[in-house]
Amino acid sequence: MKKLLLINPVGRKSGYLMSRYSTFAPLGLAYVAAVTPSNWQVRILDENMEPFGFQTADLVAITAFTSNINRAYDIARCYRERGVKVVMGGIHASMNPAEVRRFADAVVIGEVEEIWPAVIADFEAGGLAAVYRGPRVDFNRRSIRPRRDLLHPGYLWQSVQTSRGCPFECRFCSVSNYLGRAYRFRPAADVLDELGRIRQRYIAFVDDNLVGHRREHLERAKTLFKGMIRQNMNKRWWMQTSINAADDESVVELAAEAGCMFVFIGFETIQPDVLRAMKKGANILAGVQHYKQVVNTFHRHGIGVFGAFIIGNDYENPDYYRQLADFLVHSGIDMFQISVLTPLPGTALMQDILETDRLIHKNFPADWDKYRFSYMVHRPEGVDIRDVYTGDNYIKHKLYSAPHYPLRLFRSLLRVRRPRMFLAIFKLNQALRKSWRNAHYYRTYPIDFSR
């Protein structure tokens, strides 16, 4: 049998990514394995869980984000120097295929499931094409079960994907470019069947938005949650969703009864004009003044809230960072992802920054290592970059120092009411705190604006 080696490379690990509470299995590779012909022997090498060591293979396939693409290139080079063909895919390859083509024998753009059999057939015939374009998967026509048996057993969260595509046009995000603007979702019965086959208890729904944004999407989510309750699955899980999920409290109530531990929501900013510049439509519609109401809706049902915010936007200043820090410590949000605005390939933000010649770190591919949401890689309008790093330190010092940090954790315990759910919140907070303290700017910049 021919051997296929699927590789999940690791980038620079922060404290956050070193925690088993914040990592989840590389589901995309498990889908590649699932559509590989049965006459191939398939293995997944996952650097999140095991150190890289050269393994014999007839064909190697590597996935990567922008932040770990250089590690992917290093691994690809290791195999190509030994005469082994390498295929690369994932979001960076899809957004930047010309660059990736320099380091691989073939590049897969887009979704892999429908095109992978053709890649294998071409390889077996001795003629890989340079580029393959995968069509959008029609979930109503085809159901594929990922090869979970090949995923490392050390993961706490079992990844499950129930939808693809995003109708929103957030300027900093490439998901709609990568997976399309049409929100495609799997039938609830199909998802329930997959969940029923997973023996592990803890699930990470890796959809960009599990609940969706239209009435039919909400009804699908309700049907899914009701099915989990009816079948007494006893799963504990988290999901990403938009702020609009709190509009229908019955969705939140059903999610809680079905085992939802926490939700990840992109609040992004407390400045309405910045939301408009981001084209963050759902948040504009809800209004910044209603953020706390959204958080309270989830808390009423014992669900924690993981809030994402972005700093480094145009025309921010020290006063804004003070206001944001004060808002966050009183927001009731249980966990915080505070990211530095990063223009990624395939985003409208990157296009704008290139057109205005504001990119600082542009020695590619080497500089992609800095595109991991903790570096200012461009010059924002009206902002001193030093203030962005100081602002990040200021905000996180306030979030992770006494008296706010222990008080915040105690309030989370009271809200979610269940020790196991609070444990996940505590562990994630610890990982996020450690990530901040490992950041390149932590010791270089002050934690206040007194300079």
C-alpha positions as CSV (number, residue, x, y, z in Angstrom):
1,M,0.0,0.0,0.0
2,K,1.1,3.5,-0.7
3,K,1.6,5.8,2.3
4,L,0.0,9.2,2.7
5,L,1.3,11.4,5.5
6,L,-0.9,14.3,6.6
7,I,0.9,17.0,8.6
8,N,-0.4,19.6,11.0
9,P,2.6,22.0,11.6
10,V,2.9,24.0,14.7
11,G,3.9,27.7,14.8
12,R,5.4,29.5,17.7
13,K,3.4,28.4,20.8
14,S,2.2,31.0,23.2
15,G,0.8,30.1,26.6
16,Y,-2.7,30.0,25.1
17,L,-1.9,27.4,22.5
18,M,0.1,25.3,24.9
19,S,-3.1,24.5,26.9
20,R,-5.2,21.5,26.1
21,Y,-8.3,23.6,26.9
22,S,-7.5,25.9,23.9
23,T,-6.4,23.5,21.2
24,F,-8.5,21.1,19.2
25,A,-7.9,18.4,16.6
26,P,-7.0,19.3,13.0
27,L,-10.4,18.3,11.5
28,G,-9.5,19.2,8.0
29,L,-6.8,16.5,7.8
30,A,-9.3,14.0,9.1
31,Y,-11.6,14.9,6.2
32,V,-8.7,14.5,3.8
33,A,-8.1,11.0,5.2
34,A,-11.8,10.2,4.8
35,V,-11.8,10.8,1.1
36,T,-8.5,9.1,0.4
37,P,-8.9,5.7,-1.4
38,S,-8.9,2.7,0.8
39,N,-5.8,1.2,-0.9
40,W,-3.7,3.9,0.7
41,Q,-2.2,3.8,4.3
42,V,-2.9,7.1,5.9
43,R,-1.3,8.7,9.0
44,I,-1.7,12.1,10.6
45,L,1.4,13.7,12.2
46,D,0.2,16.5,14.5
47,E,2.9,18.7,15.9
48,N,0.5,20.0,18.5
49,M,0.8,16.6,20.1
50,E,4.1,15.1,19.0
51,P,7.5,16.4,17.8
52,F,8.3,16.2,14.1
53,G,10.4,13.3,13.0
54,F,11.0,12.3,9.4
55,Q,8.6,9.4,8.4
56,T,8.7,7.5,5.1
57,A,5.8,8.4,2.8
58,D,5.0,8.2,-0.9
59,L,3.0,11.5,-0.7
60,V,2.9,14.3,2.0
61,A,0.0,16.8,2.4
62,I,0.4,19.8,4.7
63,T,-2.2,22.3,6.0
64,A,-1.3,25.6,7.4
65,F,-2.5,29.0,8.6
66,T,-0.6,32.2,7.8
67,S,0.9,32.2,11.3
68,N,2.6,28.8,10.9
69,I,3.2,28.7,7.1
70,N,6.9,29.0,7.5
71,R,7.0,25.9,9.6
72,A,5.0,24.2,6.9
73,Y,7.6,25.3,4.3
74,D,10.4,23.9,6.5
75,I,8.7,20.5,6.6
76,A,7.9,20.6,2.9
77,R,11.5,21.3,2.1
78,C,12.6,18.3,4.3
79,Y,10.5,16.0,2.1
80,R,11.1,17.5,-1.3
81,E,14.8,17.3,-0.8
82,R,14.3,13.5,-0.4
83,G,12.3,13.3,-3.6
84,V,8.9,13.0,-1.9
85,K,6.0,14.9,-3.5
86,V,4.3,17.5,-1.3
87,V,0.8,18.9,-1.6
88,M,-0.2,22.0,0.5
89,G,-3.6,23.3,1.3
90,G,-5.5,25.3,3.9
91,I,-6.5,29.0,4.2
92,H,-3.0,30.5,3.5
93,A,-2.5,28.3,0.5
94,S,-5.9,29.3,-0.8
95,M,-5.3,33.0,-0.3
96,N,-1.7,33.0,-1.5
97,P,-1.3,30.1,-4.0
98,A,1.5,31.7,-6.0
99,E,3.8,31.9,-3.0
100,V,2.9,28.4,-1.7
101,R,3.5,26.9,-5.1
102,R,7.3,27.7,-4.7
103,F,7.5,25.4,-1.8
104,A,5.1,22.5,-2.9
105,D,4.6,20.3,-5.9
106,A,0.9,21.0,-5.9
107,V,-1.5,23.5,-4.1
108,V,-5.1,22.9,-3.3
109,I,-7.3,26.0,-3.2
110,G,-10.6,26.0,-1.3
111,E,-12.4,23.0,0.1
112,V,-10.6,19.7,-0.3
113,E,-13.2,16.9,-0.1
114,E,-14.4,17.0,-3.7
115,I,-11.1,17.5,-5.4
116,W,-8.8,15.2,-3.3
117,P,-9.6,12.0,-5.2
118,A,-8.4,13.7,-8.4
119,V,-5.2,14.7,-6.7
120,I,-4.6,11.1,-5.6
121,A,-5.5,9.8,-9.1
122,D,-3.1,12.3,-10.8
123,F,-0.3,11.3,-8.4
124,E,-0.8,7.6,-9.1
125,A,-0.6,8.4,-12.8
126,G,2.6,10.3,-12.3
127,G,1.3,13.7,-13.2
128,L,0.4,16.1,-10.4
129,A,-1.1,19.4,-11.6
130,A,0.4,22.6,-10.1
131,V,-2.9,23.8,-8.8
132,Y,-6.3,22.2,-7.9
133,R,-9.4,24.1,-7.0
134,G,-11.9,22.4,-4.8
135,P,-15.6,23.2,-5.3
136,R,-17.9,24.1,-2.4
137,V,-19.2,21.0,-0.7
138,D,-23.0,20.5,-1.0
139,F,-24.0,19.2,2.5
140,N,-27.4,18.2,1.3
141,R,-25.9,16.0,-1.4
142,R,-23.0,14.4,0.4
143,S,-22.2,13.4,4.0
144,I,-18.5,12.6,4.9
145,R,-17.4,11.3,8.3
146,P,-13.8,12.5,9.2
147,R,-11.3,9.8,10.2
148,R,-11.3,10.4,13.9
149,D,-9.4,7.2,14.5
150,L,-6.3,9.0,13.0
151,L,-6.5,12.0,15.3
152,H,-4.3,12.1,18.4
153,P,-6.2,10.8,21.5
154,G,-4.7,13.5,23.7
155,Y,-7.1,16.3,22.7
156,L,-9.7,17.3,25.2
157,W,-12.1,18.8,22.5
158,Q,-13.3,16.7,19.6
159,S,-13.8,19.0,16.6
160,V,-17.1,18.9,14.8
161,Q,-18.1,21.2,11.9
162,T,-21.7,21.6,10.9
163,S,-21.6,24.6,8.5
164,R,-19.3,26.5,6.2
165,G,-19.4,30.0,4.6
166,C,-20.2,33.4,6.1
167,P,-22.5,36.1,4.6
168,F,-20.7,38.9,6.5
169,E,-17.9,41.0,5.0
170,C,-15.8,41.8,8.0
171,R,-12.7,43.6,6.6
172,F,-10.2,41.8,8.8
173,C,-11.5,38.3,8.0
174,S,-10.9,36.0,5.0
175,V,-13.5,33.3,5.8
176,S,-16.1,34.6,3.2
177,N,-13.3,34.7,0.6
178,Y,-12.1,31.2,1.5
179,L,-15.4,29.4,2.1
180,G,-17.9,31.6,0.3
181,R,-20.6,34.0,1.4
182,A,-23.4,31.5,1.2
183,Y,-24.0,29.9,4.7
184,R,-24.2,26.2,4.0
185,F,-25.2,23.9,6.8
186,R,-25.5,20.2,7.4
187,P,-28.9,18.8,8.2
188,A,-29.4,18.5,12.0
189,A,-30.0,14.7,11.7
190,D,-26.6,14.2,10.0
191,V,-24.8,16.2,12.7
192,L,-26.6,14.2,15.4
193,D,-25.6,11.0,13.8
194,E,-21.9,12.1,13.9
195,L,-22.2,13.2,17.5
196,G,-23.7,9.9,18.5
197,R,-20.6,8.1,17.1
198,I,-18.2,10.2,19.2
199,R,-17.4,8.5,22.4
200,Q,-15.6,11.5,24.0
201,R,-17.7,13.9,26.0
202,Y,-16.2,17.3,25.1
203,I,-17.0,18.8,21.7
204,A,-15.7,22.0,20.0
205,F,-18.0,23.1,17.2
206,V,-15.5,24.8,14.9
207,D,-18.1,26.5,12.7
208,D,-17.4,30.2,12.2
209,N,-21.0,30.6,13.3
210,L,-23.0,27.6,14.5
211,V,-26.3,29.4,15.0
212,G,-26.2,31.4,11.7
213,H,-28.1,34.6,11.0
214,R,-31.4,33.8,9.3
215,R,-34.6,32.3,10.7
216,E,-34.0,29.0,8.9
217,H,-30.5,28.8,10.4
218,L,-31.8,29.4,13.9
219,E,-34.4,26.7,13.4
220,R,-31.7,24.3,12.3
221,A,-29.7,25.1,15.5
222,K,-32.8,24.6,17.6
223,T,-33.5,21.2,16.0
224,L,-29.9,20.2,16.6
225,F,-30.0,21.2,20.3
226,K,-33.3,19.5,20.8
227,G,-32.0,16.4,19.3
228,M,-29.0,16.4,21.6
229,I,-31.3,16.8,24.5
230,R,-33.8,14.2,23.3
231,Q,-31.0,11.6,22.7
232,N,-29.5,12.4,26.1
233,M,-26.0,12.8,24.6
234,N,-24.6,14.3,27.7
235,K,-22.0,16.2,25.8
236,R,-20.2,19.3,27.0
237,W,-19.4,21.8,24.2
238,W,-18.6,25.3,23.1
239,M,-19.4,27.2,19.9
240,Q,-18.5,30.3,17.9
241,T,-21.5,32.4,17.1
242,S,-22.5,36.0,16.2
243,I,-23.9,38.5,18.6
244,N,-27.3,38.0,17.1
245,A,-27.6,34.5,18.8
246,A,-28.9,36.2,21.9
247,D,-31.8,37.8,20.0
248,D,-33.8,34.6,20.4
249,E,-33.4,33.5,24.0
250,S,-35.0,30.1,23.3
251,V,-31.9,29.3,21.3
252,V,-29.7,30.1,24.2
253,E,-31.9,28.1,26.6
254,L,-31.8,25.1,24.4
255,A,-28.1,25.4,23.9
256,A,-27.6,25.4,27.7
257,E,-29.9,22.3,28.2
258,A,-27.9,20.5,25.4
259,G,-24.7,21.1,27.3
260,C,-23.2,24.3,26.0
261,M,-20.4,25.5,28.3
262,F,-19.4,28.7,26.7
263,V,-19.7,30.7,23.5
264,F,-17.1,32.6,21.5
265,I,-18.3,36.0,20.2
266,G,-16.5,38.7,18.3
267,F,-17.5,41.9,20.0
268,E,-14.3,43.5,18.5
269,T,-14.6,47.1,19.8
270,I,-16.7,49.5,21.8
271,Q,-16.4,52.2,19.2
272,P,-19.4,52.3,16.9
273,D,-17.4,54.2,14.1
274,V,-14.8,51.4,14.2
275,L,-17.5,48.8,13.9
276,R,-18.7,50.5,10.8
277,A,-15.2,50.7,9.4
278,M,-14.8,46.9,10.1
279,K,-18.2,46.3,8.4
280,K,-19.2,44.3,11.5
281,G,-22.9,44.3,10.5
282,A,-24.4,42.2,13.3
283,N,-22.7,44.3,16.0
284,I,-23.7,47.6,14.4
285,L,-27.3,46.3,14.3
286,A,-27.2,45.2,18.0
287,G,-25.4,48.3,19.2
288,V,-22.4,48.6,21.5
289,Q,-24.8,49.8,24.3
290,H,-26.4,46.3,24.2
291,Y,-23.2,44.3,24.6
292,K,-23.8,43.7,28.3
293,Q,-27.4,42.6,27.6
294,V,-26.0,39.9,25.2
295,V,-23.6,38.7,27.9
296,N,-26.4,38.6,30.5
297,T,-28.6,36.6,28.2
298,F,-26.1,33.8,28.1
299,H,-25.3,34.0,31.8
300,R,-29.0,33.7,32.7
301,H,-28.7,30.1,31.4
302,G,-25.3,29.3,32.9
303,I,-23.3,29.7,29.7
304,G,-19.9,31.4,29.8
305,V,-18.9,34.1,27.3
306,F,-15.5,34.2,25.6
307,G,-15.3,37.7,24.1
308,A,-13.0,38.7,21.2
309,F,-11.7,42.3,20.9
310,I,-9.3,43.9,18.5
311,I,-6.9,46.8,19.2
312,G,-4.7,48.7,16.8
313,N,-7.4,50.2,14.7
314,D,-7.1,53.6,13.1
315,Y,-7.3,56.7,15.4
316,E,-7.3,54.8,18.7
317,N,-5.5,56.5,21.6
318,P,-4.6,56.0,25.3
319,D,-7.9,57.3,26.5
320,Y,-9.7,54.6,24.4
321,Y,-7.5,51.8,25.9
322,R,-8.4,53.1,29.4
323,Q,-12.1,53.1,28.5
324,L,-11.9,49.7,27.0
325,A,-10.1,48.2,30.0
326,D,-12.8,49.7,32.3
327,F,-15.6,48.3,30.1
328,L,-14.1,44.8,30.0
329,V,-13.6,44.4,33.7
330,H,-17.3,45.4,34.3
331,S,-18.7,43.7,31.2
332,G,-19.3,40.3,32.8
333,I,-17.4,38.6,30.0
334,D,-15.7,35.5,31.4
335,M,-12.7,35.2,29.0
336,F,-11.0,37.6,26.7
337,Q,-9.2,37.3,23.4
338,I,-7.5,40.7,22.9
339,S,-5.8,40.6,19.5
340,V,-3.7,43.1,17.6
341,L,-5.3,44.0,14.3
342,T,-3.5,41.9,11.7
343,P,-4.1,42.2,7.9
344,L,-4.1,38.6,6.6
345,P,-3.9,37.5,2.9
346,G,-7.3,37.5,1.2
347,T,-8.8,40.2,3.4
348,A,-10.1,43.6,2.4
349,L,-8.0,45.0,5.2
350,M,-4.8,43.7,3.6
351,Q,-5.9,45.1,0.2
352,D,-6.4,48.5,1.7
353,I,-3.1,48.6,3.5
354,L,-1.2,47.4,0.4
355,E,-2.9,50.1,-1.6
356,T,-2.0,52.8,0.9
357,D,1.6,51.4,1.4
358,R,1.2,51.0,5.1
359,L,2.6,47.5,5.5
360,I,5.7,47.4,7.7
361,H,6.7,43.7,7.8
362,K,6.6,42.6,4.1
363,N,9.7,40.5,3.7
364,F,7.7,37.4,2.7
365,P,7.6,34.6,3.5
366,A,9.9,35.2,6.5
367,D,7.7,37.9,8.0
368,W,4.6,35.7,8.1
369,D,5.9,34.6,11.5
370,K,4.8,38.0,12.8
371,Y,1.2,37.6,11.5
372,R,-0.1,36.0,14.6
373,F,-2.2,38.8,16.2
374,S,0.4,40.1,18.6
375,Y,2.5,42.3,16.3
376,M,1.6,45.6,14.6
377,V,2.6,44.7,11.1
378,H,1.2,47.9,9.5
379,R,1.1,51.6,10.3
380,P,-2.4,52.6,11.5
381,E,-3.7,56.0,10.8
382,G,-3.4,58.4,13.7
383,V,-1.9,55.9,16.2
384,D,1.5,55.5,17.7
385,I,2.4,51.8,17.5
386,R,4.1,52.0,20.9
387,D,0.7,53.0,22.4
388,V,-0.9,49.9,20.9
389,Y,1.6,47.6,22.8
390,T,1.3,49.7,25.9
391,G,-2.5,49.6,25.6
392,D,-2.4,45.8,25.3
393,N,-0.3,45.6,28.4
394,Y,-2.5,48.1,30.2
395,I,-5.7,46.2,29.4
396,K,-4.4,42.8,30.2
397,H,-2.7,43.9,33.4
398,K,-6.1,45.1,34.5
399,L,-7.8,41.9,33.5
400,Y,-5.3,39.5,35.0
401,S,-4.2,41.3,38.2
402,A,-5.8,41.8,41.6
403,P,-8.4,42.8,42.5
404,H,-10.1,42.4,39.1
405,Y,-8.8,38.9,38.2
406,P,-9.9,36.9,41.3
407,L,-13.1,38.8,41.5
408,R,-13.8,38.1,37.8
409,L,-13.2,34.4,38.3
410,F,-15.4,34.3,41.4
411,R,-18.3,35.9,39.5
412,S,-17.9,33.5,36.6
413,L,-18.2,30.6,39.1
414,L,-21.4,32.1,40.5
415,R,-22.8,32.6,37.0
416,V,-22.1,29.2,35.4
417,R,-22.9,27.4,38.6
418,R,-21.2,24.1,37.6
419,P,-17.7,23.2,38.7
420,R,-16.7,21.5,35.5
421,M,-17.8,24.4,33.4
422,F,-16.0,26.8,35.6
423,L,-12.9,24.7,35.4
424,A,-12.8,25.3,31.6
425,I,-13.2,29.0,32.1
426,F,-10.4,29.1,34.7
427,K,-8.0,27.1,32.6
428,L,-8.7,29.2,29.5
429,N,-8.1,32.4,31.6
430,Q,-4.8,31.0,32.9
431,A,-3.7,30.1,29.3
432,L,-4.6,33.6,28.1
433,R,-2.8,35.2,31.0
434,K,0.3,33.1,30.3
435,S,0.1,34.0,26.6
436,W,0.2,37.7,27.4
437,R,3.2,37.2,29.7
438,N,5.0,35.3,26.9
439,A,4.3,38.1,24.4
440,H,7.2,39.9,22.7
441,Y,6.1,43.3,24.1
442,Y,5.3,42.2,27.6
443,R,8.6,43.4,29.2
444,T,9.5,46.0,26.6
445,Y,6.5,48.3,27.0
446,P,5.0,49.7,30.2
447,I,1.6,48.8,31.6
448,D,0.5,52.4,31.8
449,F,0.7,55.6,29.8
450,S,2.9,57.6,32.1
451,R,6.0,57.7,29.8
